Amino acid sequence: MTRVRPYTNWDDVPVIIDLAMLCRLLGISMPTAQKLVNAGDIPAKKVGNAWRVTKDAVKRYVEAERI
């Protein structure tokens, strides 16, 4: 199993991320990430069968101190 290095700087995070990376960034489970996206707490777009989130949307969510 490959170890994934955590991000320590927002500049290193890609501009568009998927829900798996959202989970890693926020330290939450996939069902929790899906609930946040479905509720509109974190704006996201569905591309095919996958959700995509912008880095700015995640930053706004974190800065709002919701976690």
C-alpha positions as CSV (number, residue, x, y, z in Angstrom):
1,M,0.0,0.0,0.0
2,T,1.4,3.4,-1.0
3,R,1.6,6.0,1.6
4,V,0.1,9.4,0.5
5,R,2.0,12.4,1.7
6,P,-0.3,15.0,3.4
7,Y,-0.6,18.5,2.0
8,T,1.0,21.1,4.2
9,N,0.3,24.1,2.0
10,W,-2.8,25.2,0.1
11,D,-0.6,26.0,-2.8
12,D,0.2,22.3,-3.2
13,V,-3.5,21.3,-3.4
14,P,-4.8,20.9,-7.0
15,V,-7.4,23.5,-8.1
16,I,-10.0,20.9,-8.7
17,I,-10.3,17.9,-6.4
18,D,-12.5,14.8,-6.1
19,L,-14.3,13.6,-3.0
20,A,-11.5,11.2,-2.0
21,M,-9.1,14.1,-1.8
22,L,-11.7,16.2,0.0
23,C,-11.9,13.4,2.6
24,R,-8.1,13.4,3.1
25,L,-7.9,17.2,3.3
26,L,-10.7,17.5,5.9
27,G,-10.1,14.2,7.7
28,I,-13.6,13.0,7.2
29,S,-15.3,9.9,5.8
30,M,-16.7,9.5,2.3
31,P,-20.3,9.4,3.6
32,T,-19.7,12.7,5.4
33,A,-18.2,14.3,2.3
34,Q,-21.2,13.2,0.3
35,K,-23.5,14.7,2.9
36,L,-21.7,18.0,2.8
37,V,-21.8,18.1,-1.0
38,N,-25.5,17.0,-1.2
39,A,-26.5,19.6,1.4
40,G,-24.7,22.4,-0.4
41,D,-22.3,23.1,2.5
42,I,-19.4,22.6,0.0
43,P,-20.4,23.6,-3.5
44,A,-19.6,20.9,-6.1
45,K,-20.3,19.9,-9.6
46,K,-21.0,16.4,-10.9
47,V,-18.9,15.3,-13.8
48,G,-20.1,12.0,-15.1
49,N,-20.5,9.9,-12.0
50,A,-18.0,11.8,-9.9
51,W,-18.2,15.0,-7.9
52,R,-15.6,17.7,-8.3
53,V,-14.9,20.5,-5.8
54,T,-12.7,23.5,-6.2
55,K,-9.9,24.3,-3.8
56,D,-11.4,27.7,-3.1
57,A,-14.7,26.1,-2.0
58,V,-12.9,23.9,0.5
59,K,-10.9,26.8,1.8
60,R,-14.1,28.9,2.3
61,Y,-15.6,25.9,4.2
62,V,-12.5,25.5,6.4
63,E,-12.3,29.3,7.1
64,A,-15.9,29.4,8.1
65,E,-14.8,27.1,11.0
66,R,-17.5,24.6,10.3
67,I,-15.2,21.7,11.1
